[in-house]
Amino acid sequence: MTFATTEITLTGPWRSPAQMLEEQEVDGHSSIHDGDTAASLGLTGAPIEAPTHFSQFDPLAFRLWGRRWFEHGCISCHFRTMVVEGEQVQASLTTTGVDSATVEAHKTDGTPVLTGTASVGPDHPPSALTERLAAFGDPGDLHIVDRLHVGMRSDTEIVSVDRSTPNGSGYPFSLDDKLARITEASPWYSDGAADNPWGRAILPFEMISVLASKSGFGWPVRGPVLGLFLDLEVRLLGTPLFVGEPYALSREVVGLGQSRRTESYWTRTSIARATGGDPVAEVLLHSGVFKDSFAGYPKAQ
């Protein structure tokens, strides 16, 4: 499918994303996705996991780019406002070129949930997070993520996501649990779809970040502390990721920062087949930790 240079905007239906992280544990304690824990930080409710919103863009991107979206797609977003279960969200995508677009999602009152970019490769334009990461400068004095440094790398770990196994304490639900409540279903996420071009069930975009974090690996961030996703990019490099297939994960710290309420760190995770070869996907995650959740955090002067 090809398009003229005329701008095209596609808008999806209103959806009510599900909260599936009420039982999440991080470093042995409840996370921000628990209602009481969220209230301790002055939040109005326990936020839904941010990657959940990625699914609302899949039908829009598929209308533009077909199966290329599930082979060479890249979605790159800055999360602007938390969503709690019961709130409705609408996604839209506006083309900026033949293979690129801006994306945004908002609540019924117009409050922005996320903004960013989507594109298909292999030759992607700069993504929203490429530009955000490049704009980060010296983070100044850090007290929670001070033991991290740009260039820090992890050992390689092998993980997979099957249909029925919960994905650890960080993601205490299975793929089947997720597919029962996902906002946008696809027969390609399940076994036996006659028109599946790859002949195997594929992982939804929103589950690729789960795979990238499934091992429970964590950088030496001081704690206990409460965190959240600030930015997330998922980029496929020529193929979908498949249900049940083992993948090798390698991680690198690529940025550090802080704001008034958080300290933060950027992790790039390279995903390759466990049998070897070049990476098949990359996940860029900007994780924030709340200063107020860290006991004894120095008060601003």
C-alpha positions in Angstrom: 0.0 0.0 0.0 1.3 3.5 -0.9 0.1 6.9 0.1 0.4 10.4 -1.4 2.1 13.1 0.6 -1.3 14.2 1.9 -1.5 13.9 5.7 -3.8 11.1 6.9 -5.2 10.8 10.4 -6.6 7.6 11.7 -8.5 7.5 14.9 -9.5 4.4 16.9 -12.5 3.7 19.1 -12.7 4.6 22.8 -11.3 1.7 24.9 -11.2 1.0 28.6 -7.8 -0.6 29.3 -7.6 -3.2 32.1 -5.5 -3.0 35.2 -3.5 -6.3 35.4 -0.7 -5.4 37.9 -2.5 -5.1 41.2 -0.4 -8.1 42.5 2.9 -6.8 41.1 5.9 -7.0 43.4 9.2 -5.1 42.8 12.1 -6.0 45.1 9.8 -7.7 47.4 7.2 -4.9 48.0 4.1 -3.7 46.3 4.4 -1.4 43.3 2.8 1.8 42.2 0.1 -0.3 40.5 -1.3 -1.2 44.0 -4.0 1.2 45.1 -2.8 1.8 48.6 0.8 2.3 47.4 -0.3 4.7 44.7 -2.3 6.7 47.4 0.9 7.0 49.5 2.3 9.1 46.7 -0.8 11.3 46.4 -2.1 9.6 43.2 -5.8 9.4 42.6 -5.6 5.7 41.7 -3.3 2.8 40.8 -2.1 3.4 37.2 -2.5 0.9 34.4 0.7 -0.4 33.0 1.8 2.1 30.3 2.6 -0.4 27.5 -1.1 -1.5 27.6 -1.9 1.6 25.5 0.4 0.4 22.6 -2.3 -2.1 21.5 -4.7 0.6 20.5 -2.3 1.7 17.8 -1.9 -1.7 16.2 -5.1 -1.6 14.1 -4.2 2.0 12.9 -0.7 1.1 11.9 -1.8 -2.1 10.3 -4.3 -0.1 8.1 -1.4 1.9 6.9 1.4 -0.6 6.6 -0.1 -4.1 6.7 2.1 -7.0 8.0 5.2 -4.7 7.8 4.0 -3.2 11.1 4.5 -6.6 12.8 7.9 -7.1 11.2 9.6 -3.7 11.0 7.3 -1.5 13.2 8.6 0.9 15.8 6.4 2.7 18.3 8.1 5.3 20.5 6.2 7.2 23.2 6.5 9.6 26.1 3.9 8.9 28.8 2.3 12.1 29.9 -0.6 11.2 32.2 -1.5 8.0 34.2 -4.7 6.1 33.4 -6.7 4.2 36.0 -9.1 1.3 35.3 -12.5 2.6 34.3 -11.1 5.6 32.3 -11.5 5.6 28.6 -8.7 6.2 26.1 -8.7 7.0 22.4 -5.7 6.6 20.1 -4.9 8.4 16.9 -2.1 8.3 14.3 -1.2 11.0 11.7 1.1 10.4 8.9 4.3 12.5 8.4 5.6 10.5 5.5 5.0 7.2 3.6 6.6 5.2 6.4 6.2 7.5 9.4 3.6 9.1 11.7 3.0 10.8 14.9 0.8 9.1 17.6 -1.2 10.4 20.5 -3.7 9.1 23.0 -6.1 11.1 25.2 -8.8 10.7 27.8 -12.4 11.7 27.3 -11.7 15.2 28.8 -8.9 15.7 26.4 -6.1 15.0 28.9 -3.1 13.6 26.9 -2.1 10.1 27.9 0.9 9.8 25.6 2.6 11.3 22.5 5.2 9.9 20.2 6.0 8.5 16.8 5.4 5.3 14.8 7.2 4.1 11.7 8.2 1.1 9.7 11.7 0.2 8.6 14.2 -0.9 8.0 15.1 2.7 7.4 13.4 4.5 10.2 13.4 8.3 10.7 14.5 9.5 14.1 12.0 8.4 16.7 10.4 10.5 19.4 12.7 8.9 22.0 15.8 9.1 19.9 15.3 12.9 20.1 14.3 12.9 23.8 17.3 10.8 24.9 19.7 13.0 22.8 18.4 16.1 24.7 19.3 14.7 28.1 22.3 16.5 29.6 24.2 16.3 32.9 21.7 14.9 35.5 23.4 16.6 38.4 23.7 15.0 41.8 21.9 11.6 42.0 21.0 9.8 45.2 19.0 6.8 44.1 20.4 5.8 40.7 23.9 7.1 41.5 25.4 3.6 41.3 24.5 3.4 37.6 26.6 4.8 34.7 26.1 5.2 31.0 27.6 2.2 29.3 26.9 -0.3 32.2 25.9 -3.6 30.7 24.2 -6.8 31.9 25.0 -10.4 31.4 22.9 -12.1 28.7 19.8 -13.9 29.9 17.5 -16.3 28.0 13.7 -15.8 28.4 10.5 -16.7 26.6 6.8 -15.9 26.9 4.5 -18.9 26.6 0.7 -19.0 26.7 -0.1 -20.1 30.2 2.8 -19.2 32.5 2.7 -16.0 34.6 5.7 -13.8 33.8 7.2 -13.5 37.2 6.5 -11.2 40.2 6.9 -8.1 38.0 4.2 -9.3 35.5 2.0 -11.8 37.5 -0.2 -12.7 34.5 0.1 -15.1 31.5 -0.2 -14.3 27.9 -3.6 -15.9 27.8 -4.7 -13.7 30.8 -3.6 -10.7 28.8 -5.3 -11.8 25.6 -8.6 -12.2 27.5 -8.5 -8.5 28.4 -6.5 -6.9 25.6 -8.1 -3.8 24.0 -7.4 -4.9 20.5 -7.5 -8.7 19.7 -5.9 -10.3 16.7 -6.2 -14.0 15.5 -2.4 -13.8 14.9 -1.8 -13.7 18.7 -3.3 -17.2 19.0 -2.4 -20.6 17.5 -4.1 -21.9 14.3 -5.1 -18.7 12.5 -5.4 -19.7 8.9 -4.2 -16.4 7.5 -1.2 -16.0 9.8 1.6 -15.1 7.3 4.3 -16.5 9.7 2.4 -19.7 10.6 3.1 -19.1 14.4 1.4 -17.1 17.1 3.1 -13.7 17.6 3.5 -11.5 20.7 1.6 -8.2 20.8 3.7 -5.1 20.9 2.6 -4.5 24.5 4.0 -7.9 25.6 7.4 -7.3 24.1 8.3 -5.0 27.0 7.1 -7.8 29.3 9.5 -10.2 27.6 12.3 -7.7 27.9 11.8 -7.4 31.7 10.6 -11.0 32.5 13.9 -12.3 34.0 13.5 -9.9 37.0 16.9 -8.4 36.3 17.4 -5.0 37.9 20.2 -2.4 37.9 21.7 -1.5 41.3 19.1 1.2 42.1 18.9 2.1 45.8 15.7 1.2 47.6 13.2 0.4 48.6 11.7 2.8 46.1 8.6 3.2 43.8 9.0 3.6 40.1 7.1 4.0 36.9 7.6 4.1 33.1 8.3 7.5 31.7 9.1 6.6 28.1 9.1 3.4 26.0 10.1 2.4 22.5 9.6 -1.0 20.9 11.4 -1.6 17.6 11.1 -4.8 15.5 14.0 -5.6 13.2 12.5 -7.7 10.4 10.3 -10.2 12.2 7.7 -10.5 14.9 8.6 -12.1 18.2 6.9 -15.5 18.6 5.1 -17.1 21.5 7.2 -19.7 23.2 10.4 -19.0 21.4 13.5 -18.4 23.6 15.3 -15.1 23.2 18.6 -13.8 24.5 18.4 -10.4 26.3 21.4 -8.0 26.6 20.9 -4.6 28.4 22.8 -1.4 28.5 22.3 1.8 30.5 22.2 4.6 27.8 21.2 7.6 29.9 20.6 9.1 33.3 18.4 12.0 34.4 16.2 13.6 37.0 13.2 15.9 37.3 11.5 17.6 40.3 9.9 14.4 41.4 12.0 11.6 40.0 15.5 10.3 39.2 15.6 8.2 36.1 17.6 5.9 33.9 17.4 4.7 30.3 17.9 1.0 29.4 18.3 -0.3 25.9 17.5 -4.0 25.7 18.7 -6.0 22.6 16.7 -9.1 21.9 18.1 -11.9 19.7 17.2 -15.5 19.1 18.7 -17.7 21.7 20.2 -19.8 18.9 22.3 -16.9 17.9 22.4 -14.3 15.2 21.7 -10.6 14.9 19.1 -8.8 17.2 15.5 -9.2 16.1 14.1 -6.4 18.3 15.1 -3.5 20.6 13.3 -2.0 23.6 14.3 1.4 24.9 12.8 2.1 28.4 13.1 5.2 30.5 12.4 4.3 34.1 11.7 6.8 36.8 11.9 6.4 40.6 10.0 8.7 42.9 12.3 10.8 45.2 9.5 10.9 47.8 9.4 7.1 48.0 13.1 6.9 49.1 13.6 7.2 52.8 15.9 10.1 53.7 16.1 11.6 50.3 17.8 15.0 50.6 15.5 18.0 50.7 16.0 20.6 48.0 17.8 23.6 49.2 
